[in-house]
Amino acid sequence: MECLKVKEVEFGSGVPKICVPIVAVTRKEILEMAKQVIAKKPDCIELRIDWYEDVGNPDRILEILKELRNLIGDTVLLFTLRTQREGGEADISCKDYKLLSERVCQSGCIDMIDVEAFMEEGLLYTISKTAHEYGVYVVGSNHDFIKTPPEEEIVKRLQFMDREGADIPKIAVMPRSTRDVLSLLSATLRYRETGGKKPVITMSMGKNGVISRLAGEIFGSAVTFATAGKISAPGQLAIEDVRKTLDILHQG
């Protein structure tokens, strides 16, 4: 696996990196939660802007990003606008999604941006091209909160994101059985075995999928999401517990 270095964080090398989402409604709540999160010293902070009460106002979003950037310093910042189609809060057209993504990339405030891979044909490629022009790395993403696709399909989706310009392909699925969790882990490993070089983020959500959030170093997932308060997806654990478990598995 090739390592992706963002600031001082090496994604795809060693212990999976810990990303903590900020999930808040108001500007004040976002900044207060950022203070709580930064105190936990995560490798990366994700701003889930789809929870923001004024998500339809790009100027307000850019103002928050500037404040957040000053607050968190050199910590890697991932910007995510999760749509309702993929389990988020934002009801937004593809056109507005694209325009906001491009403005955020041009702001100089973020290090990485999440782009939903299957919203519209060519969208991931287009936004990736703009992001790279401004030194922003792309997490291509796909979420299924209902089921776990077959292993071959998971691999195909990761490979698609890779081809369309994502620096880190990401997929999160919901298991209906323990075997579904094994399918997700096997697909992660298979992506690498079939020539995938980029770091990937994979997870099986919910209680049954917790092991997938902790076993990334073994199977090939480069990032795990943890919480310092409100969760952004089913199955997230507290950052302290995640860090301790990752260290134990790494030493073992």
C-alpha positions as CSV (number, residue, x, y, z in Angstrom):
1,M,0.0,0.0,0.0
2,E,1.2,3.4,-0.9
3,C,1.4,5.9,2.0
4,L,-0.5,9.2,1.7
5,K,1.1,12.0,3.7
6,V,-1.2,14.8,4.7
7,K,0.6,17.4,6.8
8,E,2.4,15.1,9.3
9,V,-0.1,12.3,9.2
10,E,0.8,9.2,7.1
11,F,-2.4,7.4,6.0
12,G,-1.7,3.8,5.1
13,S,1.3,3.4,7.3
14,G,1.3,1.6,10.7
15,V,-1.6,1.9,13.1
16,P,-4.8,3.1,11.5
17,K,-5.3,6.8,12.0
18,I,-8.1,8.1,14.2
19,C,-10.6,10.6,12.8
20,V,-13.2,12.2,15.1
21,P,-16.3,13.9,13.6
22,I,-17.7,17.2,14.7
23,V,-21.5,16.8,14.6
24,A,-23.2,20.0,15.7
25,V,-26.0,22.3,14.6
26,T,-24.9,25.8,15.5
27,R,-21.7,27.8,14.9
28,K,-21.2,28.0,18.7
29,E,-21.7,24.2,19.1
30,I,-19.3,23.4,16.3
31,L,-16.5,25.5,17.8
32,E,-17.2,24.2,21.3
33,M,-17.1,20.6,20.1
34,A,-13.9,21.4,18.2
35,K,-12.2,22.4,21.5
36,Q,-13.3,19.1,23.1
37,V,-12.1,17.1,20.1
38,I,-8.7,18.8,19.7
39,A,-8.0,18.1,23.4
40,K,-8.2,14.3,22.6
41,K,-5.4,14.7,20.0
42,P,-6.9,12.8,17.1
43,D,-5.0,12.4,13.9
44,C,-7.8,14.0,11.9
45,I,-11.0,16.0,12.5
46,E,-14.0,15.6,10.3
47,L,-16.4,18.5,10.0
48,R,-19.8,17.1,9.2
49,I,-21.2,20.3,7.8
50,D,-24.5,18.7,6.8
51,W,-25.6,19.0,10.5
52,Y,-25.1,22.7,10.4
53,E,-28.3,24.7,10.7
54,D,-27.3,27.1,7.9
55,V,-25.9,24.5,5.5
56,G,-27.5,26.3,2.5
57,N,-25.3,29.4,3.1
58,P,-21.8,28.9,1.5
59,D,-20.5,32.2,2.9
60,R,-21.4,31.2,6.5
61,I,-19.8,27.8,6.0
62,L,-16.5,29.4,4.8
63,E,-16.6,31.7,7.8
64,I,-16.8,28.6,10.1
65,L,-14.0,26.9,8.3
66,K,-11.7,29.8,8.8
67,E,-12.5,29.9,12.5
68,L,-12.1,26.1,12.8
69,R,-8.8,26.2,11.0
70,N,-7.4,28.7,13.4
71,L,-8.7,26.7,16.3
72,I,-7.3,23.3,15.4
73,G,-4.0,24.5,14.0
74,D,-2.1,21.9,12.0
75,T,-4.5,19.0,12.8
76,V,-5.7,17.4,9.5
77,L,-9.2,18.7,8.6
78,L,-11.6,16.6,6.6
79,F,-14.7,18.4,5.2
80,T,-17.8,16.3,4.7
81,L,-21.2,17.3,3.3
82,R,-23.2,14.0,3.8
83,T,-26.4,13.9,1.8
84,Q,-29.6,12.2,2.8
85,R,-29.0,9.7,-0.1
86,E,-26.0,8.4,1.9
87,G,-27.4,8.6,5.4
88,G,-26.6,12.3,6.1
89,E,-28.7,15.4,6.8
90,A,-28.2,17.5,3.7
91,D,-31.0,17.8,1.1
92,I,-29.0,19.3,-1.8
93,S,-28.9,19.2,-5.6
94,C,-25.8,17.8,-7.4
95,K,-25.2,21.2,-8.8
96,D,-25.1,22.9,-5.4
97,Y,-23.1,20.1,-3.9
98,K,-20.4,20.5,-6.6
99,L,-20.3,24.3,-6.3
100,L,-19.9,24.2,-2.5
101,S,-17.3,21.5,-2.7
102,E,-15.2,23.6,-5.2
103,R,-15.5,26.7,-3.1
104,V,-14.4,24.9,0.0
105,C,-11.4,23.4,-1.8
106,Q,-10.4,26.9,-2.9
107,S,-10.7,28.3,0.6
108,G,-7.3,27.1,1.8
109,C,-9.0,26.0,5.1
110,I,-9.2,22.2,4.5
111,D,-6.8,19.4,3.9
112,M,-9.2,16.7,2.7
113,I,-12.7,16.6,1.3
114,D,-15.2,13.8,1.3
115,V,-17.0,13.3,-2.1
116,E,-19.8,10.9,-2.6
117,A,-18.8,8.6,-5.4
118,F,-22.1,7.7,-6.9
119,M,-24.2,10.9,-6.7
120,E,-23.8,11.7,-10.4
121,E,-21.6,10.3,-13.2
122,G,-18.4,12.2,-13.5
123,L,-18.9,14.2,-10.2
124,L,-16.1,12.5,-8.2
125,Y,-13.6,13.0,-11.1
126,T,-14.6,16.6,-11.5
127,I,-14.4,17.6,-7.9
128,S,-11.1,15.5,-7.5
129,K,-9.5,17.5,-10.3
130,T,-10.4,20.8,-8.6
131,A,-9.4,19.6,-5.2
132,H,-6.0,18.5,-6.4
133,E,-5.4,21.9,-8.1
134,Y,-5.7,23.5,-4.7
135,G,-3.7,20.9,-2.8
136,V,-6.7,19.2,-1.2
137,Y,-6.9,15.4,-1.0
138,V,-10.1,13.5,-1.8
139,V,-11.9,10.8,0.2
140,G,-14.3,9.1,-2.3
141,S,-17.1,7.6,-0.3
142,N,-20.1,5.3,-0.5
143,H,-22.5,4.3,2.3
144,D,-25.1,1.6,2.5
145,F,-27.1,1.7,5.8
146,I,-29.4,-1.1,4.7
147,K,-27.2,-4.0,3.8
148,T,-23.7,-5.3,2.9
149,P,-23.2,-5.8,-0.9
150,P,-21.4,-8.9,-2.1
151,E,-17.6,-8.9,-1.7
152,E,-17.0,-8.5,-5.4
153,E,-19.2,-5.5,-5.5
154,I,-17.4,-3.8,-2.6
155,V,-14.1,-4.3,-4.4
156,K,-15.5,-2.9,-7.6
157,R,-16.7,0.2,-5.8
158,L,-13.3,0.8,-4.2
159,Q,-11.6,0.3,-7.6
160,F,-14.0,2.8,-9.2
161,M,-13.2,5.5,-6.7
162,D,-9.5,4.8,-7.2
163,R,-9.9,5.3,-11.0
164,E,-12.0,8.5,-10.6
165,G,-9.3,10.3,-8.7
166,A,-10.0,9.6,-5.0
167,D,-6.8,9.6,-2.9
168,I,-8.6,7.4,-0.4
169,P,-11.6,5.2,-1.4
170,K,-14.0,4.7,1.4
171,I,-17.0,2.4,1.9
172,A,-19.2,1.8,4.9
173,V,-21.9,-0.9,5.0
174,M,-24.5,-2.3,7.4
175,P,-24.1,-6.0,8.3
176,R,-27.2,-8.2,8.5
177,S,-25.1,-11.1,9.8
178,T,-21.6,-11.9,11.2
179,R,-20.7,-13.3,7.7
180,D,-21.4,-9.8,6.3
181,V,-18.7,-8.4,8.5
182,L,-16.3,-11.1,7.1
183,S,-17.3,-10.1,3.6
184,L,-16.3,-6.4,4.3
185,L,-13.0,-7.4,5.8
186,S,-12.3,-9.8,3.0
187,A,-13.1,-7.2,0.3
188,T,-10.7,-4.8,2.0
189,L,-7.9,-7.3,1.8
190,R,-8.9,-8.3,-1.8
191,Y,-8.7,-4.7,-3.0
192,R,-5.0,-4.8,-2.1
193,E,-4.4,-8.3,-3.4
194,T,-5.9,-7.3,-6.8
195,G,-3.5,-4.3,-7.2
196,G,-5.1,-1.5,-5.2
197,K,-2.2,0.7,-4.0
198,K,-4.1,3.6,-2.4
199,P,-5.0,3.6,1.3
200,V,-8.7,2.8,1.8
201,I,-11.2,3.3,4.6
202,T,-13.7,0.4,5.1
203,M,-16.1,-0.3,7.9
204,S,-19.0,-2.5,8.8
205,M,-21.4,-0.4,10.9
206,G,-23.4,-1.2,14.0
207,K,-22.7,-3.4,16.9
208,N,-21.8,-6.4,14.8
209,G,-19.3,-4.4,12.8
210,V,-17.3,-2.9,15.6
211,I,-14.4,-5.3,15.0
212,S,-13.9,-3.8,11.5
213,R,-13.2,-0.4,13.1
214,L,-10.4,-1.9,15.1
215,A,-8.8,-4.5,12.8
216,G,-7.7,-2.1,10.0
217,E,-4.0,-2.7,10.3
218,I,-4.5,-6.4,9.7
219,F,-6.9,-6.2,6.7
220,G,-5.9,-2.8,5.2
221,S,-8.2,-0.1,6.3
222,A,-6.1,3.1,7.0
223,V,-8.5,5.1,9.1
224,T,-11.1,4.5,11.8
225,F,-13.7,6.9,13.1
226,A,-14.1,7.4,16.8
227,T,-16.2,9.8,18.9
228,A,-15.5,12.4,21.5
229,G,-19.2,13.0,22.1
230,K,-22.0,12.7,19.6
231,I,-21.6,9.8,17.1
232,S,-22.0,10.3,13.3
233,A,-22.5,6.6,12.4
234,P,-23.7,3.5,14.2
235,G,-21.0,1.6,16.0
236,Q,-18.5,4.4,16.7
237,L,-16.5,4.0,19.9
238,A,-14.9,6.6,22.2
239,I,-11.5,7.7,21.0
240,E,-9.8,6.6,24.2
241,D,-11.1,3.0,23.8
242,V,-10.2,3.0,20.1
243,R,-6.7,4.2,20.7
244,K,-6.0,1.7,23.5
245,T,-7.3,-1.2,21.4
246,L,-5.3,-0.2,18.3
247,D,-2.2,0.0,20.3
248,I,-2.7,-3.5,21.8
249,L,-3.3,-5.0,18.3
250,H,-0.3,-3.2,16.9
251,Q,2.0,-4.4,19.7
252,G,0.6,-7.9,19.3
